[in-house]
Amino acid sequence: MLAVVLCLAFGAWSVQRDRAEQAGELADSYVNLARRITGEAVETIDAIHAEPAECGPQEVARLRALVLNSRFLKAASRLENGQVVCTSIIGRVDPPAQPPRVDLAGDGGRRISFNVPELGAPGSRSMVIREGNAMVSIHARTFIDLADPRLDFALVAKDGDVGRLLFTNTPALQGLERVSGTEPTLTFNGQRYQVRCLQAYTGCIVATLRVPQGVWGSPVMIEMGAFGLLLGLSGGFAFSAFLGRSRSLSRQLLLAMRSGELRVVYQPIVRLSDRRRVGAEALLRWTDATGKPVSPDAFISEAERNGMIGQVTRFVISRVLEDLGDGLRRRPDFQVTVNVSADDLMDSGFLPFLSARLQAARLQACSIGLELTERTTANSRELSRAIARVREAGHKVYIDDFGTDYSSLSYLSRLRVDAIKINRTFMQALHDQSDQDTIAPQIVVMAEVLGLTMVVEGIEEEQQAAYFHTLAPDALAQGWLFSKPVEASLLFS
Ligand SMILES: Nc1nc2c(ncn2[C@@H]2O[C@@H]3COP(=O)(O)O[C@H]4[C@@H](O)[C@H](n5cnc6c(=O)[nH]c(N)nc65)O[C@@H]4COP(=O)(O)O[C@H]3[C@H]2O)c(=O)[nH]1
């Protein structure tokens, strides 16, 4: 009996510690993503300042190129005499417009405005960061949507000496104001929260893991009680500690892979000229134990951070071959692309793994293409060699989320790939009919010169498809106009 009690007590402590650890990891991951977004915003502001220019077609094209090369920005704008004169969305602003009212004054003269209607994009709201003569917009909900749905959280900005609650998804955190930003935890209304802050913008996330049931009803506790009963006589502490730890976030993805919470869906890729399905992109979906979807942007970056991306990629490859082996054997011209990181390609075990799996599935290498999601040029010589190896083995390599400017051109000629996938934010540039020709033809010419296949992502409307079909009749395309991602069983139907 004593063993049962001790095991239960140890289990309760262990569950609470794991929940705090997991909330801390999710909050860290949030701050890493937020740092990437704000870093991108600051770099873009610096780039606008670096080349002062009049607002003409060239400057509009440059602003658009900056947005296209970013991952999270929606618009970039230039100001003159305190007025907005040029934006990546509508080009020249005539007459010049007042910048949005300032909600927060950040470090280094940065002014931040929340929930601002976006110029030239009706119905769309942004968070705007302005400094000097440069301004960038980020989608209004980005910082809210980035938070993992398993968290009860609040976003707090430091406004002078006081905290300012920007958003919370729980009534328990309403009224939170004081966040020191230096302590990793705080207690509010009797509940302990993890605190992680983003220094550059003096914003913090205050979070705890949402608890669907009390600690005593948690599966870990049930396991603990059972083990206490089973192992009480022989002392089961080491094993119960193992059980408790196995719930920490870094193992959640692994558990999710095993338990079926992770699955792969497929978004068809069509030939623009006849809209025939010629391939598909494999995309991961995670529905957690509470039935909530977890955003791939959030858990993929978590996997990259924890060094687990290799396991995730291997999981996806195995699942693709399981799901689609029959279909791919019937259609050798059909190619499924899998997202990979630079680390995957540079891992010496990756290609042997892929080749062995393909051989076991009786498929050729050309059935699986690889989309390189990272744009890092670090280690580019090593990366170039790794790309050359997988291409020699027969896999097509795609650069994902491609924008355009000359640095992209040099990046491409260094890396030698087969295809580019044009970032879906590019579609936004097509809203401006008068300047629509400024970027797309550059990309098409660039792709032709380098002999690259072009895949246009994020096509939602007929006019976008028609525009690209005229410009690049041989291009491939992907987007909701043709199909949203579907289950494997629907891909070849
Ligand atoms: N608004 C709009 N969106 C469209 C449209 N067509 C496709 N999309 C979405 O655009 C994303 C395309 O994938 P990505 O650029 O590779 O971007 C992916 C990729 O970078 C990453 N990801 C997803 N699955 C995997 C994976 O298995 N491994 C790795 N390493 N990354 C993955 O997560 C990112 C987001 O994936 P998803 O949320 O599935 O979002 C997908 C897709 O659902 C459209 O017409 N309109």
The ligand as a Gaussian input file, in Angstrom:
#p B3LYP/6-31G(d) Opt

LIG

0 1
 N       -3.628000      30.210000     -48.450000
 C       -3.332000      29.151000     -49.236000
 N       -2.523000      28.173000     -48.758000
 C       -2.249000      27.135000     -49.577000
 C       -2.782000      27.035000     -50.873000
 N       -2.302000      25.898000     -51.439000
 C       -1.514000      25.312000     -50.523000
 N       -1.473000      26.038000     -49.397000
 C       -0.689000      25.753000     -48.170000
 O        0.634000      26.201000     -48.429000
 C        1.577000      25.357000     -47.748000
 C        2.533000      24.825000     -48.764000
 O        3.545000      24.153000     -48.134000
 P        5.004000      24.724000     -47.885000
 O        5.231000      26.009000     -48.615000
 O        5.912000      23.580000     -48.215000
 O        5.025000      25.060000     -46.313000
 C        4.903000      24.010000     -45.397000
 C        6.230000      23.372000     -45.013000
 O        7.248000      24.368000     -44.957000
 C        5.950000      22.889000     -43.591000
 N        5.632000      21.442000     -43.672000
 C        4.442000      20.832000     -43.844000
 N        4.600000      19.478000     -43.872000
 C        5.941000      19.243000     -43.715000
 C        6.771000      18.043000     -43.659000
 O        6.323000      16.915000     -43.807000
 N        8.115000      18.229000     -43.450000
 C        8.675000      19.482000     -43.348000
 N       10.016000      19.567000     -43.167000
 N        7.932000      20.615000     -43.418000
 C        6.587000      20.502000     -43.594000
 O        4.851000      23.589000     -43.075000
 C        4.470000      24.589000     -44.048000
 C        2.987000      24.857000     -43.968000
 O        2.276000      23.736000     -44.358000
 P        0.707000      23.779000     -44.492000
 O        0.118000      24.495000     -43.321000
 O        0.287000      22.403000     -44.795000
 O        0.452000      24.735000     -45.744000
 C        0.736000      24.271000     -47.065000
 C       -0.537000      24.270000     -47.901000
 O       -1.651000      23.732000     -47.225000
 C       -3.652000      28.101000     -51.347000
 O       -4.155000      28.098000     -52.489000
 N       -3.881000      29.124000     -50.493000

